[in-house]
Every structure is written in C-alpha cells, then in structure tokens.
Amino acid sequence: MNSPILIPLIITLGAIPGALSRYYLTRMCTQLLGNSFPYGTLIVNLSGALCIGFVAALLQLMATPTYLNSLITVGFLGSYTTFSTYQLESSNLLRVGNYSQALLYWIGSPILGLLCVEVGMALARQLQEGMT
C-alpha cells in the first residue's frame, strides 16, 4: 500500500459520490424548500460536520488503515463539504490546546474567505470591463 498513486486514487473514489451527494441533496432541498435561502448548503454543511466528527472519532477508535480514512474523510466527506473539514480542524486545534490558533482559524477562515470572494469578483468585473 505504498504506491504513490494509491491514496490519491482512493480519495478520488470517495470524492465522486461525495460531490454527487452534495449536488443531489442541494437540488432536492431547493425543490422542496425554494431558493430564497441556501437551505441545501446549510444542510450539507451541518450534516457533513456531524458525519466527519462521528467518522473521524470512530475510525480513530477502530485504528483503521490510512486508506479507509482517506476514502471516507478526505474523499467522500471532503468533497461533500469542505466545511466539515474546517470544523474538524478547528476542533483538533482546540483539543490539543492551541486556543489562539483555533480562534484565528475558526474566525479568520470565513472572514478572509468572504473577503477573497469579493476581491475575486471585483477582479473579474475589472477584467470584463477591460475587455469591452
């Protein structure tokens, strides 16, 4: 199991159903609840956080092989929602006592992420204006 391609392949095999699960669950939520609020994304993010917490603890308790952890947490849940990974990493920082890093990561990610989205959109608008 030391092949350099094996773990990326295993992650890919988990990522495909994770991404499709996110897509179909979000579509279903939009059809059932409308599109005035991102219910689908909220449900995906919260269910992903719940699942990654449960699975990460269970896999650790069971001392599972790396490939199984990669398949489920990185592949499936990582493509289902990166929010779950963000929450798990925040929890891990808290658990080991890195409180300042946990706070910086937990608060900094959404604030800086929103700022990056706005900057990216502004850059795209400038590019479009420059092309016209």
N, C-alpha and C positions, 0 to 999 in steps of 0.2 A: 504493500500500500504506500510505497514511497515515490510513486510516479509523479512527476511534476504536473501532469495533466489531469490526474485522477480527481483531486479535490475540486479544481475548477469545473470539471465535468459533473461531479456530484452536485455542486452548487447550482449549476445550470439546470439539472434535472429537477431540483426543488423550486427554482425560480419561475419556471414556466407555469406550473399550476398555481403558484403564489400570485403571480401577476394576473392570471386569468380569474382567479377567485376574487381579487380586488375589483377587477373590471366588472364582472357579473354582479357582485354584491352591490357595487355602487350604482349600476344601472337599475337593479331591482329596487333599491331604495328610492331612486329618483322617480321611477314609475309609480311606486306606492305612496310616496310622501311629497312628491313635487320637487321643484328645483329652486325654491325660494331660499333654501338653506342647504349647506352641503352635508346633509344627513349621512349620505353614504360614506363620505370621507371620515366623518366623526365616528361612525360605527366601525369602520375598518380600523381606524387608529386605536380606538379603545379595545376592540376585540383582539387586535394584534398585540397590544401591550399586555393584556391579560394572558394570552397564549404564550408569548415569549417568556413571561415570568414563570408560568407554570412549567413550560417545557425546559427552560434553562435549569431550573431547580431539579426537576425530575431527572434530566439527563446527567446532571452532576451527581445526584444521589445514586444513580444506577451505574456510574462510571462507564458511560457509553463511549464507543470509539469516536475519534475525531470526525470521521466521515459522516457518521449519523448526525452529530451536532451540526456539521456544515450543511448537510442536506436540509435539515428542519429549520434551524435558526437563521443561518445566513441565506440559504437558498429560498425556501418557502416563505418564511416569515419576513425575511429581509426584502423580498420583492413584493410581498403582500402589503407591507408598510414599513418604511424606514423609521416611522415614529416609534414603533415598538423597540427597535434597536437603540434609538435615542433615549428612551425611558430606561431600558435595561442598563445602558452605560451610565446614566445618571445614578441609578440605584447602586451599581457596582462601586462608583466613586464614593457614595455615601457609606456603603457597607464597610469599606476599608478605611474610613475616617478622613478622606480627602474632601472635607466640607467646603473649603473655598473653591477648589476645582469643580466640585459638583454644582455649586451655585453658579459659578461662571458659565459652565457648560449648559446647565439647565435653563438659565435666563438668557445667556448670550446667543444660543442657537436660534430661538425664534425671533429675537430682535434683529440680530445680524442677518438671519435668513430673509426676513421681510425687507430689510434694507437692500440686500443683494438683489431680490426680485425687482424692487423699484428701480435700482440702478441699471439692471439688465434691460428692463422695459424702456427706460429713458434712452439708453444706448441704441436700442433697436429703433426707436422713434427718430433719433438723430440720423441714424444710417438711412432710414427710409426717406427722411426729408432731404438728405444729401443726394439721394438718387433721383429725386424729382426735380 
